[in-house]
Amino acid sequence: MEQKKAGVTSKGQSTLFGSPKDALLNLIEGYPQVEYLKPPIKELKRDKIREIMVKIKDQDMAREHFTMYSENDGRITGEELKTGKISIKEVEAASFLGEHKRTSMAECKGFIQDSYIVYCNSTKIGLINFSNSMMKNEERAGLFEDGKGVNDYKGKNIQTCVSYPWAGPFMVGKLLATISCALGRLEGLDFVETTSLFGKSIQYDRLPFLRMLGYTTGSTGATYLFPHEFFQKLQKLMRTFYTGYLVDDDYFSKKKSLLHAFLRITGLEAKGYEPKNVVIKRGYYLSILSPKLKDYCPERLPPATVEEAVEYWRTRWLSKKCGGNE
């Protein structure tokens, strides 16, 4: 007879994995970052995140998902980026999501729109996509006219702005951010916004048309400490022992639920381990494109076209970085 607990139903069967608790405790051995989930609550900064990612990299865990370790493998050169044809191609969501899994550790959600692959000649160098604006009004305090909110303006969120690993050393991330803002201006938007993954963004720093207005009000960041493979293994074990909502095929949308179940079954939850014990605040960045918003400044507008964005990046950033690693 199946026993239901906290939205999960046990199959009540013995398997080659042993008990659920034993199987999940064995999984912990390969992932020391579990220790960051114990109390007290910690707000992790970029340096600590990098330290954790270095440990993950040293364990050869999904290195391709961590673009902060980008390196030039000869697939693209600084000279090609200086003289080659840089272009963007709009793609369907399914194609974009397939590419995104190859380039980024960050989860890309399904409500994407306006997705682009950026090329230098025939070599893919980056990905861009937009979603509807998602920030709360209080995070834009003072920018809107009295009595108005985000729905009174035309704006979009840069949801993905990531370079391929072989292009990262040439500061292609700044090119992608510049192109993203230029696309917003071409579309006639009032603003384009985005958030950094961890705190203040190196990618968006010193781009005059993207202002950092502060930090988001808070974000549980525990899922960012683990590579996708951890959740794949965890999902496999949960499928072995349980039926219910945790075994949905779309396990990327179940990460927090999986972590909670993992901590409860192993007994770590009783010791105070919680995903909420890891907080990563995101930097909030805004490009004001219209005089409808307060603080509009024509001198801080992004380039007006993709071609101008490329030229700006080549002059301002690539010329200083050409041939070197970031």
C-alpha positions in Angstrom: 0.0 0.0 0.0 1.5 3.3 -1.1 2.1 5.9 1.6 1.8 9.6 0.7 4.0 12.2 2.3 4.4 15.9 1.4 3.1 15.5 -2.1 5.2 12.5 -2.9 4.1 8.9 -2.9 6.5 6.1 -2.0 6.6 3.0 -4.1 7.5 1.0 -1.0 9.9 -1.3 -2.9 13.5 -2.4 -2.3 15.9 -1.7 -5.1 19.6 -2.1 -6.0 20.0 1.5 -4.7 19.1 0.4 -1.1 16.9 2.7 0.9 16.1 6.2 -0.3 18.1 7.7 2.5 21.2 5.6 1.8 21.0 6.3 -1.9 20.8 10.1 -1.4 23.5 10.1 1.3 25.8 8.4 -1.2 25.0 11.1 -3.7 26.2 13.8 -1.3 29.7 12.5 -1.4 30.3 13.9 -4.8 28.8 17.3 -4.1 30.5 19.1 -1.1 28.5 22.3 -1.8 25.7 20.7 0.1 27.4 22.1 3.2 26.5 25.6 2.1 22.8 24.7 2.7 23.3 24.4 6.5 22.4 27.4 8.7 22.9 30.3 9.2 21.6 32.1 6.1 24.5 33.2 3.9 24.4 35.9 1.2 27.1 34.7 -1.2 29.1 37.2 -3.2 30.7 36.8 -6.6 34.1 35.7 -5.2 32.5 32.9 -3.1 30.4 31.7 -6.0 33.6 31.6 -8.1 35.4 29.6 -5.4 32.6 27.1 -5.3 32.5 26.9 -9.1 36.3 26.2 -9.1 35.7 23.2 -6.9 33.0 22.0 -9.2 35.3 22.5 -12.2 38.1 20.6 -10.5 35.7 17.7 -10.1 35.1 17.8 -13.9 31.4 18.3 -13.3 29.7 19.7 -16.4 32.5 22.1 -17.2 30.8 23.2 -20.3 28.0 24.7 -18.3 30.2 27.2 -16.5 31.0 30.0 -19.0 33.1 31.9 -16.4 35.8 29.4 -17.3 35.7 30.3 -20.9 38.9 29.8 -22.9 40.0 30.3 -26.4 40.3 26.9 -28.1 41.2 28.4 -31.5 37.7 28.2 -32.9 37.7 32.0 -33.2 40.5 34.6 -33.2 40.7 38.2 -32.3 41.6 39.1 -35.9 38.4 37.3 -37.1 36.3 39.3 -34.6 38.0 42.5 -35.8 37.4 42.0 -39.5 34.7 39.3 -39.8 31.0 39.8 -40.5 29.1 39.8 -37.2 25.4 39.1 -37.7 22.4 37.9 -35.8 19.9 35.3 -36.7 16.4 35.0 -35.1 15.6 31.4 -34.2 12.6 29.4 -32.8 12.4 28.8 -29.1 13.2 25.1 -29.4 16.4 25.7 -31.3 17.4 28.4 -28.9 16.9 26.2 -25.8 19.0 23.5 -27.4 21.9 25.9 -27.9 21.4 27.4 -24.4 22.1 24.1 -22.7 25.5 24.0 -24.4 26.6 27.5 -23.3 25.3 28.3 -19.8 25.0 27.0 -16.3 21.9 29.2 -15.8 18.4 27.7 -16.3 16.5 29.1 -19.3 12.8 29.1 -18.7 10.2 28.3 -21.3 8.5 31.8 -21.6 11.2 33.1 -23.9 10.6 35.2 -27.0 12.7 37.0 -29.6 15.6 34.6 -29.6 18.8 35.2 -31.5 22.1 33.4 -32.3 25.0 35.8 -32.9 27.7 34.8 -35.5 31.1 36.0 -36.6 31.2 34.8 -40.2 29.9 31.2 -39.8 31.0 30.7 -36.1 28.5 31.0 -33.3 29.7 33.4 -30.7 26.7 34.2 -28.5 23.0 33.9 -27.6 20.4 36.6 -26.9 16.8 36.3 -25.9 14.1 38.5 -24.4 11.1 38.0 -22.1 8.5 40.3 -20.8 9.6 42.7 -18.1 9.6 40.9 -14.8 10.9 43.4 -12.2 8.7 44.8 -9.5 7.7 48.4 -9.6 9.5 49.1 -6.3 12.8 48.1 -8.0 12.4 51.0 -10.4 11.4 53.5 -7.8 11.5 57.1 -9.1 11.7 56.2 -12.8 8.0 56.2 -13.7 5.7 59.2 -13.9 3.4 59.6 -10.9 0.6 57.0 -10.8 2.1 54.9 -13.6 3.7 51.4 -13.5 5.5 49.0 -15.7 2.4 48.2 -17.7 2.1 51.8 -18.9 5.4 51.5 -20.8 6.9 49.3 -23.5 9.8 47.3 -22.1 11.5 44.0 -22.3 13.9 41.9 -20.1 17.1 40.5 -21.5 16.7 37.0 -20.2 19.8 35.5 -21.9 22.9 37.2 -22.9 25.7 34.6 -23.0 28.7 34.0 -25.1 30.0 30.6 -26.3 33.1 29.5 -24.3 35.4 30.0 -27.2 34.3 33.6 -27.6 34.3 34.6 -24.0 38.0 35.6 -23.7 37.4 38.4 -26.3 34.7 40.2 -24.1 31.9 39.1 -26.5 29.6 39.3 -23.5 29.8 43.1 -23.8 29.0 42.9 -27.5 25.9 40.8 -26.8 24.7 43.3 -24.1 25.3 46.2 -26.6 23.4 44.4 -29.4 20.5 43.7 -26.9 20.1 47.3 -26.0 20.4 48.3 -29.7 17.6 45.9 -30.6 15.4 47.5 -27.9 16.0 50.9 -29.4 15.3 49.6 -32.9 12.0 48.2 -31.7 11.0 51.5 -30.2 10.9 50.3 -26.6 10.9 52.6 -23.6 13.4 50.6 -21.7 15.4 47.3 -21.7 16.2 45.7 -18.4 18.2 42.8 -17.1 19.7 41.3 -14.0 23.1 39.8 -13.4 23.5 36.2 -12.4 25.6 37.0 -9.3 25.8 40.4 -7.7 27.5 43.2 -9.7 28.0 42.1 -13.3 31.4 42.2 -15.0 29.7 41.8 -18.3 27.5 44.9 -17.9 30.0 47.0 -16.0 31.1 50.2 -17.7 28.5 50.1 -20.4 27.2 53.7 -20.2 23.7 52.8 -21.6 23.1 50.1 -18.9 22.9 51.6 -15.5 23.0 49.5 -12.3 20.2 50.7 -10.1 20.9 48.4 -7.2 20.1 44.8 -6.2 17.0 42.7 -6.4 15.2 42.3 -3.2 16.5 38.8 -2.7 16.9 35.5 -4.4 17.3 31.9 -3.2 20.4 30.9 -5.0 21.0 27.3 -3.8 20.1 25.7 -7.2 23.0 27.7 -8.8 25.5 25.8 -6.6 24.8 22.5 -8.3 25.4 21.5 -12.0 22.6 20.1 -14.0 24.0 16.6 -13.6 23.3 16.7 -9.9 19.6 17.2 -10.5 19.6 14.6 -13.2 21.0 12.0 -10.7 18.6 13.2 -8.0 15.7 13.0 -10.4 16.7 9.4 -11.4 16.8 8.4 -7.7 13.4 10.0 -7.0 11.9 8.2 -9.9 13.2 4.9 -8.5 11.6 5.4 -5.1 8.7 7.7 -5.6 5.8 8.7 -7.9 4.2 12.1 -7.9 4.9 15.6 -8.9 8.6 15.4 -8.3 9.1 13.0 -11.2 7.9 15.4 -14.0 10.1 15.2 -17.0 10.8 18.9 -16.8 13.1 18.5 -13.9 14.6 22.0 -14.5 11.4 23.5 -13.1 11.5 21.2 -10.1 15.0 22.0 -8.7 13.9 23.6 -5.5 11.3 20.9 -4.9 14.0 18.3 -5.5 16.4 20.0 -3.1 13.7 20.1 -0.4 12.9 16.4 -0.9 16.6 15.5 -0.9 17.2 17.3 2.4 14.1 15.9 4.1 14.7 12.3 3.1 18.4 12.4 4.2 17.5 13.9 7.5 19.5 17.1 6.8 16.3 19.2 6.9 15.9 18.3 10.6 19.4 19.7 11.2 18.4 23.0 9.7 19.7 22.6 6.1 17.5 24.6 3.7 17.8 26.0 0.2 16.8 29.4 1.6 20.1 29.4 3.6 21.8 30.5 0.4 20.9 33.9 -0.9 22.3 35.4 -4.1 21.2 38.9 -4.9 21.2 40.0 -8.5 22.3 43.3 -9.8 19.4 45.2 -11.5 20.4 47.0 -14.8 18.3 49.3 -16.9 18.8 51.0 -20.3 16.4 54.0 -20.6 15.5 54.4 -24.2 12.6 57.0 -24.1 12.0 60.4 -22.6 8.8 59.0 -21.2 10.9 57.7 -18.3 12.6 59.9 -15.7 16.4 60.2 -15.9 16.3 59.9 -19.7 19.6 61.1 -21.1 20.3 61.1 -24.9 24.0 60.9 -24.3 23.5 57.6 -22.6 21.5 55.9 -25.4 22.9 52.6 -26.8 23.9 52.4 -30.5 20.9 52.7 -32.8 21.6 49.7 -35.0 23.3 46.3 -34.7 26.1 47.5 -37.0 26.7 50.5 -34.8 26.7 48.2 -31.8 29.4 46.0 -33.4 31.5 49.1 -34.2 31.2 50.5 -30.7 32.3 47.1 -29.2 35.2 46.7 -31.6 36.5 50.2 -30.8 35.8 50.3 -27.1 36.4 46.8 -26.0 37.9 44.4 -28.6 40.7 46.8 -29.5 41.9 46.5 -25.9 41.4 42.8 -25.6 42.3 41.5 -29.0 44.6 38.5 -28.7 44.3 38.2 -24.9 42.2 36.4 -22.3 39.7 38.0 -20.1 
